[in-house]
Amino acid sequence: MYRITELAIEVGLSRTALLYYEKLQLIKGQRLSNGYRSYSDKDLQRIRLIQKLQAGGLTLKECKACLEAKVDRKLLQNRLQTLDEEISQKQQSRQLLAAMLGEGGLKTWHESLDTLAPDAHLDWLMKQGFSEKEALRLKWLSKDMNEHDQYMADFMKVFESLERWAPGSESETLKAISLLPKQPKTILEIGCGKGLSTRLLAKNTTASITSVDNEQSALESVNERFKAEGLGARLKTVCASMTELPFDNGSFDLMWAEGSAYIMGVPQALSQWRPLLAKNGILMLSDLVWLSDTPDDTAVEFWKGEYPDIQTVATRLKQIEAAGYEVLEHFTLSHQAWQNYYEPLISRTEELKSEMQGSQALQNISKEIDIYRNYLGQFGYQMFILRKCD
């Protein structure tokens, strides 16, 4: 016979646990004349049997059912399925922790987090020591904090000698300028890059131009070009994030954003940039859109990873109007605009193929080129000319 404390020591459970076992009628203690509970060897063995059943993942209530009747195979099958699911989850948890310690890839995790919580993802990356510029590049390019530095080194090696970093053409930038309802006096260009559009804005307006980019070397290149062409007095460059533009509300007649709004998200850009426009001010932005209502699955899957917020033109127009703008004009960039970007890029990747074997950045660029070659026309760039509604 065992007192409750002795039984607890034998089976490695607490006194409270044994009392709970008794409440469930898994064991049956006897009350002695002195008030103490007493348990038999049968109770001891019953507890040890229960512990063996629990090792299979059964709950106490399920253990009781197994003790009182023939084993319920359906119950065991359900428990086995639950355990398999828990094991799979634990394996995923382990893989994530190992990856965060540099022992695996994080691309899928970053992509998932960016879809579910893009702002929190960006903030978290910055807490890990990335500047906002690098955090944005990680979100859109490398998608793996462990491989980011090498990825960006390879990416920049591919693009450093290229004039264009996105589809576009001089004629279509000029077309967009020609569609402006009035000549602007003050222009804010967001994401000027190497200044291809900046130069056209300067030569085809008399406005003062403020160009913003988060890459200082790009701004220095634009400044040098403008000085060489005698336009330096009309240009001011600012190294800043498009998400936190350091300007007063109502400062600009025209805001110009070719291929850059996607970085912060078009709906957010429409909302956040609007106060910077003067009364009836104009916003010109271009964005990647679906031109087909039934795009090929391969193209859908690719852009789901590279630009999850890609929308049809009709959806963007609704978002634009809901954000407080009147749509004045919109048009699709020509095939030539895409050739201006991709043909030099294709030549550059061929040039570097042998030197950069195994580069993830080069592999991703090559995959994008394949999508361009096979599916352009199902997607494209749309130029939107909008007026702020007051």
Helices and strands as residue ranges (DSSP letters): E 2-3, H 4-11, H 15-23, E 30-31, E 37-39, H 41-54, H 60-68, H 73-100, H 107-116, H 118-127, H 132-137, I 138-142, H 148-159, H 170-178, E 186-190, H 196-204, E 208-213, H 216-228, G 232-234, E 235-239, E 252-257, G 261-263, H 266-273, G 274-276, E 277-290, H 297-306, E 311-312, H 313-322, E 325-332, H 335-352, H 360-375, E 379-388
